[in-house]
Amino acid sequence: MSLAVAAEALFVSPLQPSEHPSPEEVEAAIDDSLREFGGPSGCACWLAAEYGEHPEIAADRMRWALGLTTN
């Protein structure tokens, strides 16, 4: 799985930065999002919608998601 796909799936997951998720929780959230949203393209669509609706917080959330998926 590419870094982009993992970060997009984590972005659209219900996990929150304040939860300080473990690597196992991050992996589970990514897998759950991919299933729930119909794979990588579905996650990308939801991510785009969130950027459109909440651009003021979306960039911070994506930085968080990228940080967790690169570790």
All heavy atoms as TSV, in Angstrom:
chain	resi	resn	atom	element	x	y	z
A	1	MET	N	N	0.857	-1.167	0.000
A	1	MET	CA	C	0.000	0.000	0.000
A	1	MET	C	C	0.905	1.232	0.000
A	1	MET	O	O	1.877	1.305	0.740
A	1	MET	CB	C	-0.896	-0.031	1.242
A	1	MET	CG	C	-1.701	1.211	1.460
A	1	MET	SD	S	-2.710	1.226	2.966
A	1	MET	CE	C	-3.091	-0.451	3.276
A	2	SER	N	N	0.536	2.208	-0.806
A	2	SER	CA	C	1.347	3.427	-0.888
A	2	SER	C	C	1.113	4.321	0.328
A	2	SER	O	O	0.087	4.213	1.014
A	2	SER	CB	C	1.016	4.198	-2.167
A	2	SER	OG	O	-0.251	4.823	-2.053
A	3	LEU	N	N	2.053	5.201	0.551
A	3	LEU	CA	C	1.939	6.177	1.641
A	3	LEU	C	C	0.696	7.033	1.455
A	3	LEU	O	O	-0.040	7.293	2.409
A	3	LEU	CB	C	3.191	7.053	1.679
A	3	LEU	CG	C	3.145	8.274	2.594
A	3	LEU	CD1	C	3.030	7.843	4.043
A	3	LEU	CD2	C	4.373	9.125	2.392
A	4	ALA	N	N	0.427	7.455	0.228
A	4	ALA	CA	C	-0.737	8.311	-0.043
A	4	ALA	C	C	-2.034	7.600	0.311
A	4	ALA	O	O	-2.920	8.188	0.951
A	4	ALA	CB	C	-0.749	8.742	-1.506
A	5	VAL	N	N	-2.170	6.354	-0.098
A	5	VAL	CA	C	-3.396	5.599	0.197
A	5	VAL	C	C	-3.564	5.430	1.704
A	5	VAL	O	O	-4.653	5.630	2.247
A	5	VAL	CB	C	-3.383	4.232	-0.525
A	5	VAL	CG1	C	-4.478	3.322	-0.004
A	5	VAL	CG2	C	-3.506	4.429	-2.019
A	6	ALA	N	N	-2.502	5.069	2.395
A	6	ALA	CA	C	-2.583	4.884	3.848
A	6	ALA	C	C	-2.961	6.191	4.544
A	6	ALA	O	O	-3.817	6.201	5.434
A	6	ALA	CB	C	-1.257	4.360	4.380
A	7	ALA	N	N	-2.337	7.294	4.149
A	7	ALA	CA	C	-2.634	8.589	4.776
A	7	ALA	C	C	-4.065	9.024	4.493
A	7	ALA	O	O	-4.752	9.543	5.378
A	7	ALA	CB	C	-1.642	9.641	4.294
A	8	GLU	N	N	-4.541	8.820	3.274
A	8	GLU	CA	C	-5.920	9.183	2.946
A	8	GLU	C	C	-6.910	8.358	3.764
A	8	GLU	O	O	-7.899	8.888	4.274
A	8	GLU	CB	C	-6.175	8.996	1.454
A	8	GLU	CG	C	-5.464	10.028	0.609
A	8	GLU	CD	C	-5.500	9.732	-0.878
A	8	GLU	OE1	O	-5.993	8.655	-1.284
A	8	GLU	OE2	O	-5.031	10.589	-1.641
A	9	ALA	N	N	-6.641	7.065	3.890
A	9	ALA	CA	C	-7.530	6.201	4.668
A	9	ALA	C	C	-7.516	6.597	6.143
A	9	ALA	O	O	-8.568	6.622	6.794
A	9	ALA	CB	C	-7.129	4.742	4.494
A	10	LEU	N	N	-6.353	6.926	6.672
A	10	LEU	CA	C	-6.279	7.366	8.062
A	10	LEU	C	C	-6.979	8.697	8.245
A	10	LEU	O	O	-7.679	8.915	9.230
A	10	LEU	CB	C	-4.820	7.453	8.519
A	10	LEU	CG	C	-4.609	7.827	9.974
A	10	LEU	CD1	C	-5.310	6.848	10.917
A	10	LEU	CD2	C	-3.122	7.887	10.285
A	11	PHE	N	N	-6.823	9.593	7.294
A	11	PHE	CA	C	-7.466	10.907	7.346
A	11	PHE	C	C	-8.977	10.769	7.520
A	11	PHE	O	O	-9.574	11.496	8.315
A	11	PHE	CB	C	-7.162	11.685	6.055
A	11	PHE	CG	C	-7.766	13.053	5.999
A	11	PHE	CD1	C	-7.004	14.170	6.297
A	11	PHE	CD2	C	-9.087	13.240	5.629
A	11	PHE	CE1	C	-7.559	15.441	6.230
A	11	PHE	CE2	C	-9.655	14.502	5.563
A	11	PHE	CZ	C	-8.876	15.612	5.864
A	12	VAL	N	N	-9.595	9.857	6.767
A	12	VAL	CA	C	-11.054	9.730	6.819
A	12	VAL	C	C	-11.541	8.808	7.941
A	12	VAL	O	O	-12.745	8.643	8.125
A	12	VAL	CB	C	-11.642	9.288	5.455
A	12	VAL	CG1	C	-11.324	10.312	4.389
A	12	VAL	CG2	C	-11.167	7.910	5.049
A	13	SER	N	N	-10.614	8.249	8.695
A	13	SER	CA	C	-10.996	7.383	9.815
A	13	SER	C	C	-11.511	8.215	10.980
A	13	SER	O	O	-11.271	9.425	11.047
A	13	SER	CB	C	-9.787	6.555	10.269
A	13	SER	OG	O	-8.933	7.325	11.093
A	14	PRO	N	N	-12.180	7.571	11.919
A	14	PRO	CA	C	-12.651	8.304	13.099
A	14	PRO	C	C	-11.563	8.560	14.148
A	14	PRO	O	O	-11.820	9.251	15.132
A	14	PRO	CB	C	-13.752	7.405	13.661
A	14	PRO	CG	C	-13.428	6.047	13.182
A	14	PRO	CD	C	-12.737	6.217	11.854
A	15	LEU	N	N	-10.369	8.014	13.955
A	15	LEU	CA	C	-9.291	8.255	14.927
A	15	LEU	C	C	-9.002	9.748	15.041
A	15	LEU	O	O	-9.053	10.472	14.048
A	15	LEU	CB	C	-8.001	7.558	14.505
A	15	LEU	CG	C	-7.824	6.099	14.852
A	15	LEU	CD1	C	-6.442	5.626	14.420
A	15	LEU	CD2	C	-8.007	5.838	16.322
A	16	GLN	N	N	-8.663	10.175	16.233
A	16	GLN	CA	C	-8.333	11.573	16.485
A	16	GLN	C	C	-6.912	11.680	17.026
A	16	GLN	O	O	-6.466	10.803	17.775
A	16	GLN	CB	C	-9.308	12.174	17.502
A	16	GLN	CG	C	-10.736	12.234	17.011
A	16	GLN	CD	C	-10.868	13.104	15.779
A	16	GLN	OE1	O	-10.337	14.211	15.719
A	16	GLN	NE2	N	-11.574	12.596	14.781
A	17	PRO	N	N	-6.217	12.763	16.680
A	17	PRO	CA	C	-4.857	12.951	17.202
A	17	PRO	C	C	-4.804	12.916	18.730
A	17	PRO	O	O	-3.841	12.409	19.302
A	17	PRO	CB	C	-4.464	14.328	16.668
A	17	PRO	CG	C	-5.285	14.511	15.448
A	17	PRO	CD	C	-6.591	13.813	15.737
A	18	SER	N	N	-5.834	13.403	19.370
A	18	SER	CA	C	-5.853	13.437	20.836
A	18	SER	C	C	-5.879	12.039	21.455
A	18	SER	O	O	-5.573	11.885	22.638
A	18	SER	CB	C	-7.059	14.229	21.325
A	18	SER	OG	O	-8.262	13.616	20.889
A	19	GLU	N	N	-6.201	11.025	20.663
A	19	GLU	CA	C	-6.228	9.650	21.160
A	19	GLU	C	C	-4.837	9.028	21.227
A	19	GLU	O	O	-4.665	7.983	21.847
A	19	GLU	CB	C	-7.122	8.785	20.272
A	19	GLU	CG	C	-8.575	9.196	20.275
A	19	GLU	CD	C	-9.398	8.366	19.322
A	19	GLU	OE1	O	-9.335	7.125	19.401
A	19	GLU	OE2	O	-10.109	8.958	18.499
A	20	HIS	N	N	-3.858	9.650	20.565
A	20	HIS	CA	C	-2.491	9.115	20.511
A	20	HIS	C	C	-2.522	7.615	20.191
A	20	HIS	O	O	-2.077	6.789	20.996
A	20	HIS	CB	C	-1.751	9.375	21.820
A	20	HIS	CG	C	-1.746	10.816	22.205
A	20	HIS	ND1	N	-0.995	11.764	21.539
A	20	HIS	CD2	C	-2.423	11.490	23.165
A	20	HIS	CE1	C	-1.199	12.946	22.079
A	20	HIS	NE2	N	-2.068	12.813	23.071
A	21	PRO	N	N	-3.060	7.270	18.998
A	21	PRO	CA	C	-3.235	5.857	18.673
A	21	PRO	C	C	-1.916	5.106	18.531
A	21	PRO	O	O	-0.902	5.664	18.107
A	21	PRO	CB	C	-3.982	5.890	17.338
A	21	PRO	CG	C	-3.622	7.204	16.745
A	21	PRO	CD	C	-3.460	8.139	17.905
A	22	SER	N	N	-1.962	3.851	18.888
A	22	SER	CA	C	-0.806	2.967	18.735
A	22	SER	C	C	-0.662	2.596	17.255
A	22	SER	O	O	-1.618	2.752	16.478
A	22	SER	CB	C	-1.006	1.693	19.556
A	22	SER	OG	O	-2.039	0.911	18.985
A	23	PRO	N	N	0.490	2.076	16.863
A	23	PRO	CA	C	0.647	1.621	15.473
A	23	PRO	C	C	-0.412	0.585	15.068
A	23	PRO	O	O	-0.895	0.594	13.938
A	23	PRO	CB	C	2.055	1.024	15.448
A	23	PRO	CG	C	2.785	1.774	16.513
A	23	PRO	CD	C	1.756	1.995	17.597
A	24	GLU	N	N	-0.785	-0.275	15.996
A	24	GLU	CA	C	-1.812	-1.281	15.708
A	24	GLU	C	C	-3.178	-0.625	15.469
A	24	GLU	O	O	-3.934	-1.057	14.590
A	24	GLU	CB	C	-1.913	-2.294	16.852
A	24	GLU	CG	C	-0.675	-3.148	17.026
A	24	GLU	CD	C	0.478	-2.448	17.776
A	24	GLU	OE1	O	0.247	-1.432	18.457
A	24	GLU	OE2	O	1.607	-2.942	17.659
A	25	GLU	N	N	-3.487	0.391	16.266
A	25	GLU	CA	C	-4.751	1.112	16.083
A	25	GLU	C	C	-4.771	1.858	14.756
A	25	GLU	O	O	-5.803	1.915	14.081
A	25	GLU	CB	C	-4.990	2.076	17.235
A	25	GLU	CG	C	-5.283	1.394	18.543
A	25	GLU	CD	C	-5.291	2.342	19.716
A	25	GLU	OE1	O	-4.401	3.212	19.826
A	25	GLU	OE2	O	-6.209	2.195	20.552
A	26	VAL	N	N	-3.640	2.434	14.389
A	26	VAL	CA	C	-3.535	3.136	13.104
A	26	VAL	C	C	-3.756	2.154	11.959
A	26	VAL	O	O	-4.542	2.420	11.041
A	26	VAL	CB	C	-2.168	3.849	12.970
A	26	VAL	CG1	C	-1.941	4.344	11.554
A	26	VAL	CG2	C	-2.077	4.997	13.970
A	27	GLU	N	N	-3.089	1.017	12.017
A	27	GLU	CA	C	-3.239	0.006	10.967
A	27	GLU	C	C	-4.688	-0.475	10.861
A	27	GLU	O	O	-5.231	-0.611	9.762
A	27	GLU	CB	C	-2.310	-1.170	11.241
A	27	GLU	CG	C	-2.304	-2.196	10.130
A	27	GLU	CD	C	-1.299	-3.304	10.372
A	27	GLU	OE1	O	-0.288	-3.082	11.059
A	27	GLU	OE2	O	-1.551	-4.409	9.864
A	28	ALA	N	N	-5.316	-0.711	11.995
A	28	ALA	CA	C	-6.714	-1.154	12.001
A	28	ALA	C	C	-7.633	-0.076	11.423
A	28	ALA	O	O	-8.565	-0.371	10.667
A	28	ALA	CB	C	-7.147	-1.528	13.414
A	29	ALA	N	N	-7.380	1.182	11.777
A	29	ALA	CA	C	-8.203	2.280	11.268
A	29	ALA	C	C	-8.061	2.411	9.753
A	29	ALA	O	O	-9.051	2.661	9.048
A	29	ALA	CB	C	-7.804	3.590	11.954
A	30	ILE	N	N	-6.857	2.243	9.251
A	30	ILE	CA	C	-6.633	2.302	7.802
A	30	ILE	C	C	-7.411	1.184	7.116
A	30	ILE	O	O	-8.138	1.420	6.142
A	30	ILE	CB	C	-5.124	2.228	7.491
A	30	ILE	CG1	C	-4.441	3.531	7.933
A	30	ILE	CG2	C	-4.882	1.958	5.999
A	30	ILE	CD1	C	-2.923	3.465	7.931
A	31	ASP	N	N	-7.275	-0.036	7.622
A	31	ASP	CA	C	-7.992	-1.173	7.037
A	31	ASP	C	C	-9.502	-0.969	7.091
A	31	ASP	O	O	-10.209	-1.231	6.107
A	31	ASP	CB	C	-7.624	-2.468	7.765
A	31	ASP	CG	C	-6.195	-2.904	7.512
A	31	ASP	OD1	O	-5.573	-2.425	6.536
A	31	ASP	OD2	O	-5.690	-3.725	8.311
A	32	ASP	N	N	-9.998	-0.480	8.228
A	32	ASP	CA	C	-11.440	-0.240	8.376
A	32	ASP	C	C	-11.933	0.818	7.390
A	32	ASP	O	O	-12.991	0.666	6.783
A	32	ASP	CB	C	-11.781	0.193	9.804
A	32	ASP	CG	C	-11.617	-0.917	10.820
A	32	ASP	OD1	O	-11.468	-2.101	10.424
A	32	ASP	OD2	O	-11.613	-0.595	12.030
A	33	SER	N	N	-11.172	1.899	7.230
A	33	SER	CA	C	-11.577	2.965	6.303
A	33	SER	C	C	-11.601	2.462	4.868
A	33	SER	O	O	-12.521	2.785	4.107
A	33	SER	CB	C	-10.631	4.167	6.403
A	33	SER	OG	O	-10.828	4.862	7.607
A	34	LEU	N	N	-10.598	1.687	4.503
A	34	LEU	CA	C	-10.563	1.157	3.136
A	34	LEU	C	C	-11.779	0.275	2.866
A	34	LEU	O	O	-12.380	0.346	1.788
A	34	LEU	CB	C	-9.264	0.395	2.891
A	34	LEU	CG	C	-8.024	1.266	2.768
A	34	LEU	CD1	C	-6.761	0.419	2.810
A	34	LEU	CD2	C	-8.073	2.112	1.498
A	35	ARG	N	N	-12.173	-0.515	3.841
A	35	ARG	CA	C	-13.373	-1.347	3.696
A	35	ARG	C	C	-14.637	-0.490	3.663
A	35	ARG	O	O	-15.502	-0.665	2.815
A	35	ARG	CB	C	-13.467	-2.341	4.855
A	35	ARG	CG	C	-13.012	-3.730	4.521
A	35	ARG	CD	C	-13.365	-4.728	5.613
A	35	ARG	NE	N	-13.035	-4.310	6.965
A	35	ARG	CZ	C	-11.829	-4.377	7.509
A	35	ARG	NH1	N	-10.816	-4.832	6.802
A	35	ARG	NH2	N	-11.621	-3.991	8.746
A	36	GLU	N	N	-14.744	0.415	4.622
A	36	GLU	CA	C	-15.967	1.212	4.775
A	36	GLU	C	C	-16.225	2.142	3.598
A	36	GLU	O	O	-17.369	2.330	3.184
A	36	GLU	CB	C	-15.892	2.038	6.064
A	36	GLU	CG	C	-17.129	2.865	6.312
A	36	GLU	CD	C	-17.070	3.635	7.621
A	36	GLU	OE1	O	-16.247	3.291	8.489
A	36	GLU	OE2	O	-17.844	4.588	7.760
A	37	PHE	N	N	-15.169	2.748	3.063
A	37	PHE	CA	C	-15.345	3.744	2.015
A	37	PHE	C	C	-15.123	3.200	0.609
A	37	PHE	O	O	-15.104	3.959	-0.353
A	37	PHE	CB	C	-14.440	4.950	2.281
A	37	PHE	CG	C	-14.811	5.675	3.548
A	37	PHE	CD1	C	-13.991	5.600	4.658
A	37	PHE	CD2	C	-15.977	6.404	3.640
A	37	PHE	CE1	C	-14.321	6.248	5.841
A	37	PHE	CE2	C	-16.320	7.055	4.819
A	37	PHE	CZ	C	-15.499	6.980	5.918
A	38	GLY	N	N	-14.941	1.899	0.472
A	38	GLY	CA	C	-14.851	1.307	-0.852
A	38	GLY	C	C	-13.479	1.343	-1.493
A	38	GLY	O	O	-13.369	1.441	-2.709
A	39	GLY	N	N	-12.453	1.276	-0.679
A	39	GLY	CA	C	-11.097	1.223	-1.209
A	39	GLY	C	C	-10.445	2.584	-1.333
A	39	GLY	O	O	-10.985	3.597	-0.865
A	40	PRO	N	N	-9.283	2.624	-1.982
A	40	PRO	CA	C	-8.524	3.868	-2.083
A	40	PRO	C	C	-9.285	5.013	-2.750
A	40	PRO	O	O	-9.219	6.152	-2.288
A	40	PRO	CB	C	-7.301	3.477	-2.915
A	40	PRO	CG	C	-7.128	2.017	-2.651
A	40	PRO	CD	C	-8.526	1.476	-2.510
A	41	SER	N	N	-10.018	4.725	-3.809
A	41	SER	CA	C	-10.722	5.819	-4.491
A	41	SER	C	C	-11.841	6.385	-3.630
A	41	SER	O	O	-12.085	7.594	-3.628
A	41	SER	CB	C	-11.247	5.371	-5.852
A	41	SER	OG	O	-12.169	4.307	-5.706
A	42	GLY	N	N	-12.518	5.530	-2.872
A	42	GLY	CA	C	-13.562	6.017	-1.975
A	42	GLY	C	C	-13.002	6.891	-0.865
A	42	GLY	O	O	-13.578	7.931	-0.526
A	43	CYS	N	N	-11.863	6.478	-0.304
A	43	CYS	CA	C	-11.213	7.299	0.727
A	43	CYS	C	C	-10.789	8.646	0.153
A	43	CYS	O	O	-10.948	9.684	0.797
A	43	CYS	CB	C	-10.012	6.565	1.315
A	43	CYS	SG	S	-10.453	5.157	2.361
A	44	ALA	N	N	-10.252	8.624	-1.062
A	44	ALA	CA	C	-9.816	9.877	-1.700
A	44	ALA	C	C	-11.006	10.814	-1.923
A	44	ALA	O	O	-10.881	12.035	-1.742
A	44	ALA	CB	C	-9.110	9.582	-3.019
A	45	CYS	N	N	-12.149	10.261	-2.289
A	45	CYS	CA	C	-13.343	11.092	-2.487
A	45	CYS	C	C	-13.800	11.734	-1.182
A	45	CYS	O	O	-14.132	12.927	-1.146
A	45	CYS	CB	C	-14.472	10.263	-3.087
A	45	CYS	SG	S	-14.225	9.828	-4.807
A	46	TRP	N	N	-13.812	10.953	-0.107
A	46	TRP	CA	C	-14.205	11.496	1.203
A	46	TRP	C	C	-13.210	12.541	1.684
A	46	TRP	O	O	-13.584	13.560	2.256
A	46	TRP	CB	C	-14.355	10.382	2.236
A	46	TRP	CG	C	-15.676	9.702	2.100
A	46	TRP	CD1	C	-15.947	8.558	1.411
A	46	TRP	CD2	C	-16.917	10.148	2.640
A	46	TRP	NE1	N	-17.285	8.262	1.494
A	46	TRP	CE2	C	-17.906	9.224	2.242
A	46	TRP	CE3	C	-17.291	11.246	3.413
A	46	TRP	CZ2	C	-19.244	9.356	2.602
A	46	TRP	CZ3	C	-18.616	11.369	3.778
A	46	TRP	CH2	C	-19.573	10.436	3.373
A	47	LEU	N	N	-11.939	12.286	1.437
A	47	LEU	CA	C	-10.905	13.252	1.817
A	47	LEU	C	C	-11.126	14.573	1.079
A	47	LEU	O	O	-11.081	15.647	1.683
A	47	LEU	CB	C	-9.521	12.691	1.493
A	47	LEU	CG	C	-8.375	13.629	1.803
A	47	LEU	CD1	C	-7.286	12.882	2.530
A	47	LEU	CD2	C	-7.837	14.224	0.532
A	48	ALA	N	N	-11.389	14.498	-0.208
A	48	ALA	CA	C	-11.627	15.712	-0.998
A	48	ALA	C	C	-12.836	16.481	-0.469
A	48	ALA	O	O	-12.805	17.717	-0.389
A	48	ALA	CB	C	-11.822	15.349	-2.468
A	49	ALA	N	N	-13.863	15.758	-0.101
A	49	ALA	CA	C	-15.052	16.417	0.449
A	49	ALA	C	C	-14.726	17.125	1.756
A	49	ALA	O	O	-15.177	18.254	1.997
A	49	ALA	CB	C	-16.164	15.393	0.654
A	50	GLU	N	N	-13.941	16.489	2.608
A	50	GLU	CA	C	-13.563	17.110	3.877
A	50	GLU	C	C	-12.711	18.362	3.662
A	50	GLU	O	O	-12.871	19.347	4.364
A	50	GLU	CB	C	-12.832	16.115	4.775
A	50	GLU	CG	C	-13.742	15.103	5.403
A	50	GLU	CD	C	-14.803	15.742	6.295
A	50	GLU	OE1	O	-14.471	16.599	7.142
A	50	GLU	OE2	O	-15.985	15.383	6.142
A	51	TYR	N	N	-11.796	18.290	2.703
A	51	TYR	CA	C	-10.997	19.484	2.391
A	51	TYR	C	C	-11.905	20.617	1.944
A	51	TYR	O	O	-11.697	21.765	2.306
A	51	TYR	CB	C	-9.951	19.184	1.311
A	51	TYR	CG	C	-8.577	18.925	1.858
A	51	TYR	CD1	C	-8.085	17.628	1.941
A	51	TYR	CD2	C	-7.773	19.966	2.289
A	51	TYR	CE1	C	-6.818	17.381	2.444
A	51	TYR	CE2	C	-6.507	19.729	2.789
A	51	TYR	CZ	C	-6.036	18.435	2.858
A	51	TYR	OH	O	-4.788	18.189	3.361
A	52	GLY	N	N	-12.922	20.296	1.142
A	52	GLY	CA	C	-13.843	21.323	0.667
A	52	GLY	C	C	-14.692	21.915	1.770
A	52	GLY	O	O	-14.964	23.113	1.789
A	53	GLU	N	N	-15.112	21.077	2.711
A	53	GLU	CA	C	-15.998	21.529	3.786
A	53	GLU	C	C	-15.252	22.157	4.953
A	53	GLU	O	O	-15.777	23.030	5.633
A	53	GLU	CB	C	-16.838	20.353	4.292
A	53	GLU	CG	C	-17.848	19.873	3.275
A	53	GLU	CD	C	-18.641	18.677	3.772
A	53	GLU	OE1	O	-18.689	18.437	4.992
A	53	GLU	OE2	O	-19.205	17.976	2.917
A	54	HIS	N	N	-14.041	21.691	5.226
A	54	HIS	CA	C	-13.300	22.157	6.402
A	54	HIS	C	C	-11.825	22.418	6.062
A	54	HIS	O	O	-10.937	21.809	6.670
A	54	HIS	CB	C	-13.378	21.120	7.520
A	54	HIS	CG	C	-14.768	20.727	7.881
A	54	HIS	ND1	N	-15.611	21.540	8.592
A	54	HIS	CD2	C	-15.477	19.599	7.610
A	54	HIS	CE1	C	-16.776	20.933	8.749
A	54	HIS	NE2	N	-16.719	19.757	8.152
A	55	PRO	N	N	-11.559	23.309	5.143
A	55	PRO	CA	C	-10.155	23.511	4.748
A	55	PRO	C	C	-9.275	24.025	5.881
A	55	PRO	O	O	-8.075	23.763	5.889
A	55	PRO	CB	C	-10.249	24.527	3.609
A	55	PRO	CG	C	-11.547	25.228	3.821
A	55	PRO	CD	C	-12.454	24.198	4.429
A	56	GLU	N	N	-9.867	24.685	6.851
A	56	GLU	CA	C	-9.074	25.246	7.944
A	56	GLU	C	C	-8.479	24.181	8.858
A	56	GLU	O	O	-7.476	24.426	9.520
A	56	GLU	CB	C	-9.909	26.243	8.766
A	56	GLU	CG	C	-11.035	25.640	9.580
A	56	GLU	CD	C	-12.294	25.256	8.801
A	56	GLU	OE1	O	-12.365	25.476	7.586
A	56	GLU	OE2	O	-13.213	24.721	9.443
A	57	ILE	N	N	-9.061	22.995	8.887
A	57	ILE	CA	C	-8.521	21.932	9.735
A	57	ILE	C	C	-7.983	20.745	8.942
A	57	ILE	O	O	-7.262	19.920	9.486
A	57	ILE	CB	C	-9.567	21.439	10.764
A	57	ILE	CG1	C	-10.798	20.888	10.080
A	57	ILE	CG2	C	-9.933	22.540	11.738
A	57	ILE	CD1	C	-11.758	20.183	11.012
A	58	ALA	N	N	-8.321	20.670	7.676
A	58	ALA	CA	C	-7.932	19.508	6.868
A	58	ALA	C	C	-6.416	19.387	6.712
A	58	ALA	O	O	-5.883	18.277	6.763
A	58	ALA	CB	C	-8.605	19.563	5.506
A	59	ALA	N	N	-5.722	20.493	6.525
A	59	ALA	CA	C	-4.271	20.420	6.339
A	59	ALA	C	C	-3.588	19.869	7.593
A	59	ALA	O	O	-2.681	19.036	7.484
A	59	ALA	CB	C	-3.709	21.787	5.975
A	60	ASP	N	N	-4.013	20.309	8.758
A	60	ASP	CA	C	-3.427	19.790	10.003
A	60	ASP	C	C	-3.703	18.290	10.149
A	60	ASP	O	O	-2.831	17.529	10.559
A	60	ASP	CB	C	-3.985	20.524	11.221
A	60	ASP	CG	C	-3.432	21.925	11.367
A	60	ASP	OD1	O	-2.362	22.217	10.794
A	60	ASP	OD2	O	-4.076	22.724	12.068
A	61	ARG	N	N	-4.910	17.875	9.802
A	61	ARG	CA	C	-5.240	16.457	9.921
A	61	ARG	C	C	-4.405	15.627	8.942
A	61	ARG	O	O	-3.954	14.537	9.278
A	61	ARG	CB	C	-6.733	16.225	9.699
A	61	ARG	CG	C	-7.103	14.765	9.900
A	61	ARG	CD	C	-8.573	14.604	10.186
A	61	ARG	NE	N	-8.932	13.202	10.319
A	61	ARG	CZ	C	-8.886	12.498	11.437
A	61	ARG	NH1	N	-8.507	13.067	12.562
A	61	ARG	NH2	N	-9.240	11.226	11.463
A	62	MET	N	N	-4.186	16.145	7.733
A	62	MET	CA	C	-3.377	15.398	6.773
A	62	MET	C	C	-1.931	15.315	7.238
A	62	MET	O	O	-1.289	14.276	7.086
A	62	MET	CB	C	-3.461	16.010	5.376
A	62	MET	CG	C	-2.656	15.245	4.339
A	62	MET	SD	S	-2.941	13.443	4.299
A	62	MET	CE	C	-4.437	13.364	3.357
A	63	ARG	N	N	-1.397	16.382	7.816
A	63	ARG	CA	C	-0.037	16.316	8.357
A	63	ARG	C	C	0.046	15.249	9.445
A	63	ARG	O	O	1.009	14.485	9.511
A	63	ARG	CB	C	0.405	17.678	8.896
A	63	ARG	CG	C	0.906	18.613	7.815
A	63	ARG	CD	C	1.560	19.851	8.401
A	63	ARG	NE	N	0.582	20.767	8.983
A	63	ARG	CZ	C	-0.098	21.665	8.279
A	63	ARG	NH1	N	0.083	21.771	6.994
A	63	ARG	NH2	N	-0.943	22.465	8.882
A	64	TRP	N	N	-0.959	15.188	10.296
A	64	TRP	CA	C	-1.022	14.162	11.343
A	64	TRP	C	C	-1.052	12.768	10.715
A	64	TRP	O	O	-0.287	11.886	11.113
A	64	TRP	CB	C	-2.259	14.408	12.220
A	64	TRP	CG	C	-2.588	13.301	13.158
A	64	TRP	CD1	C	-1.958	13.001	14.338
A	64	TRP	CD2	C	-3.625	12.323	13.010
A	64	TRP	NE1	N	-2.542	11.908	14.924
A	64	TRP	CE2	C	-3.572	11.471	14.127
A	64	TRP	CE3	C	-4.595	12.103	12.037
A	64	TRP	CZ2	C	-4.446	10.414	14.306
A	64	TRP	CZ3	C	-5.470	11.047	12.220
A	64	TRP	CH2	C	-5.391	10.213	13.336
A	65	ALA	N	N	-1.929	12.573	9.729
A	65	ALA	CA	C	-2.051	11.264	9.077
A	65	ALA	C	C	-0.744	10.865	8.393
A	65	ALA	O	O	-0.305	9.721	8.505
A	65	ALA	CB	C	-3.204	11.278	8.071
A	66	LEU	N	N	-0.135	11.792	7.702
A	66	LEU	CA	C	1.142	11.489	7.046
A	66	LEU	C	C	2.219	11.145	8.060
A	66	LEU	O	O	3.024	10.240	7.852
A	66	LEU	CB	C	1.587	12.664	6.180
A	66	LEU	CG	C	0.854	12.821	4.849
A	66	LEU	CD1	C	1.147	14.183	4.253
A	66	LEU	CD2	C	1.244	11.699	3.899
A	67	GLY	N	N	2.239	11.863	9.169
A	67	GLY	CA	C	3.232	11.589	10.211
A	67	GLY	C	C	3.098	10.197	10.790
A	67	GLY	O	O	4.101	9.540	11.077
A	68	LEU	N	N	1.866	9.723	10.940
A	68	LEU	CA	C	1.659	8.387	11.503
A	68	LEU	C	C	1.902	7.281	10.487
A	68	LEU	O	O	2.251	6.166	10.869
A	68	LEU	CB	C	0.259	8.263	12.081
A	68	LEU	CG	C	-0.006	9.031	13.362
A	68	LEU	CD1	C	-1.432	8.795	13.835
A	68	LEU	CD2	C	0.966	8.632	14.453
A	69	THR	N	N	1.709	7.559	9.223
A	69	THR	CA	C	1.875	6.518	8.223
A	69	THR	C	C	3.319	6.411	7.728
A	69	THR	O	O	3.665	5.422	7.091
A	69	THR	CB	C	0.932	6.726	7.020
A	69	THR	OG1	O	1.137	8.034	6.488
A	69	THR	CG2	C	-0.513	6.544	7.436
A	70	THR	N	N	4.157	7.380	8.061
A	70	THR	CA	C	5.561	7.305	7.630
A	70	THR	C	C	6.442	6.683	8.709
A	70	THR	O	O	7.599	6.434	8.476
A	70	THR	CB	C	6.122	8.687	7.252
A	70	THR	OG1	O	5.993	9.575	8.361
A	70	THR	CG2	C	5.401	9.244	6.053
A	71	ASN	N	N	5.902	6.478	9.889
A	71	ASN	CA	C	6.707	5.911	10.989
A	71	ASN	C	C	6.750	4.415	10.931
A	71	ASN	O	O	5.991	3.730	10.435
A	71	ASN	CB	C	6.151	6.358	12.344
A	71	ASN	CG	C	6.367	7.833	12.537
A	71	ASN	OD1	O	7.297	8.409	12.005
A	71	ASN	ND2	N	5.486	8.457	13.278
